[in-house]
């Protein structure tokens, strides 16, 4: 399977897919709330879905990523047989 650009096509509403996420991350001091160091670009691959315009990633309980961070996606492969 190959990656599909989100700008070309989005997955169907509620369809579980593999997501490629590219986001800028900035560490912040927990006491002063000031940035620490330089921002970093992070690349992640996750399984999730888009439902009514909102991104849902199975491990992302704190909503770290949003839909704008997803650049590509692809369907899940068929599960293994027995």
C-alpha positions as CSV (number, residue, x, y, z in Angstrom):
1,X,0.0,0.0,0.0
2,X,1.1,3.5,-0.6
3,X,0.6,6.7,1.3
4,X,-2.3,9.0,0.3
5,X,-1.9,12.8,0.8
6,X,-4.6,14.3,2.9
7,X,-4.7,17.2,0.5
8,X,-5.7,14.7,-2.2
9,X,-8.2,12.6,-0.3
10,X,-9.3,12.1,3.3
11,X,-10.3,8.7,4.7
12,X,-14.0,8.0,5.2
13,X,-15.6,9.2,8.3
14,X,-14.9,6.8,11.1
15,X,-12.6,4.5,9.0
16,X,-9.6,3.2,11.0
17,X,-6.4,4.0,9.1
18,X,-2.7,4.3,9.5
19,X,-1.8,8.0,9.9
20,X,1.5,9.8,9.2
21,X,1.8,12.7,11.6
22,X,4.3,15.5,11.3
23,X,4.2,18.1,14.1
24,X,6.3,20.7,15.7
25,X,7.0,20.1,19.4
26,X,8.3,22.6,21.9
27,X,9.4,21.5,25.4
28,X,8.1,23.8,28.1
29,X,9.3,24.4,31.7
30,X,6.6,22.9,34.0
31,X,7.0,25.8,36.5
32,X,7.5,28.9,34.4
33,X,5.7,27.6,31.3
34,X,8.5,29.1,29.2
35,X,9.9,27.3,26.2
36,X,13.0,25.2,26.7
37,X,15.5,24.8,23.8
38,X,14.5,24.9,20.1
39,X,11.3,23.4,18.7
40,X,11.7,20.0,17.1
41,X,9.8,18.4,14.2
42,X,8.5,15.0,15.1
43,X,7.3,12.3,12.7
44,X,4.9,9.6,14.0
45,X,2.9,6.8,12.6
46,X,-0.3,5.9,14.4
47,X,-3.6,4.1,14.0
48,X,-6.6,6.2,14.3
49,X,-9.6,7.7,12.5
50,X,-11.3,11.0,11.7
51,X,-14.8,11.5,12.9
52,X,-16.9,14.6,12.1
53,X,-13.7,16.6,11.4
54,X,-11.9,15.6,14.6
55,X,-8.8,13.4,14.8
56,X,-8.9,10.4,17.1
57,X,-5.7,8.5,17.8
58,X,-5.9,5.4,20.0
59,X,-3.0,6.3,22.3
60,X,-3.4,10.2,22.3
61,X,-5.5,10.7,25.4
62,X,-4.4,14.3,25.9
63,X,-5.2,15.5,22.3
64,X,-1.5,16.3,21.6
65,X,-2.1,16.1,17.9
66,X,-4.8,17.6,15.8
67,X,-6.1,17.1,12.3
68,X,-3.6,19.7,10.8
69,X,-0.7,17.5,11.9
70,X,-1.8,14.5,9.7
71,X,-0.2,14.8,6.3
72,X,-0.8,11.3,4.8
73,X,-2.8,8.1,5.5
74,X,-3.3,4.6,4.2
75,X,-5.8,1.9,4.8
76,X,-5.1,-0.8,7.4
77,X,-3.8,-4.1,5.9
78,X,-5.9,-7.2,6.1
79,X,-5.5,-9.0,9.5
80,X,-3.5,-12.2,9.5
81,X,-5.4,-15.5,9.1
82,X,-5.5,-17.6,12.3
